């Protein structure tokens, strides 16, 4: 791409905080759209995004629809047409809607199935995830493999997330990789691993009723950082991604190859901006937190 290149990203599970949607309800149309999507997903998204506590919105079946809804309403409020879009994990469903692969309603229907399916899969076996910060990448991956764990997220910026059973994670904590810090994550299970296979089947069945369109905007996939030109291919990737690792590091390389000059992260912005600070030097960065950030985003773009 030539000239300024704007990338808009949607964050994944764990980015949510209590009340983060409250200021966005002042934006015209947001409450109406959230109300309509609440009927689709079987949750009161307005309450979840405003008055629900941290434990409730940590529930996978709640967090995932809430985050996709938040990304989509803030994308519309922003009113910008990006040159490229990408989402981290569940954020890929929002990215698919932004790129025109799915309608917003289709994205919300699928994320409801995804969230419930992953929550149910996580309840079968006690599993979890631990962030590994720092250390040599090869040594970190070797230590993860030694315990039979999966590198579920390779995020770049010195961050890899190990996932597996609680017993495997305990053994990993006893033998951590050199010069790395371990941070257990407050998640319900080992997402993006073989433990999520039942959720893949549920999402695949739901996706069969969807007829995706080819992307209207450059769309980057978590699987391998590829720019995906087929809507059918991207939908298949969305399904498979539930049980396979998120390669945000490869996405970041693609962003650099595309010549991205500005990155905006939709609400609740911050996580992906943080990852980009080290790996995308010279790129203007902004995370949307409140409607007050909209004007800053437009100036940046």
C-alpha angles and dihedrals in degrees: 000000000000126000125004111354119200120203121190117197135190120214127231137231115312095042093094122102129182113279096004093136096050098094092047092062087075089066111095114256097013096102091047093052093045089050092052092047090048088066090051096050098034094238134105095243093183092056092042091054097044118026105011115109128241095263093054096049091045087067106107092224089057103034097055099054090040093055096046091048091049092051093049097047092047091047090056092045089053092057096201129132107219127207091227140009136199138168132206112235107309087013086075089077090058090046090052090055092046090053093048096246090119132019115245090251091052090050091052093048091050095045090053090055091044094050095047092044094051092046090052092046091050090055093060097070130014103254137153148168135248126196115225112207120195128342129111110309095226092047091048092051091047092051090049092050092047090064094044092251127143124235089231096176123026098186103168119225089091094299127124124163118217118205137186142092120341089245091055091047091050090053089048090053089053091054106031121175116264118273092005130120120218122214119183110221124227095236131128098237153340100302120192092026137100088273088075095059094113090055090052090058092049093049092045090055091050092046091056089076093054125089105202124206125220114265118272090197130042104278122196121205127223091216097073109341091261124153102239117212099178121075091205090053092050092049090051089050091051090056096046093044091072090077101026131075124275109237101198088154089065091045088055091053089052091050088055091047090051089055095242110191100177132030123194120188115206121229130330082035126182111074099076092038087056092053091048096053093079102029101042104049115190094017116127109239134198134167117203111229104152136006087262087075093061096084091047089052093051091050090049092050 
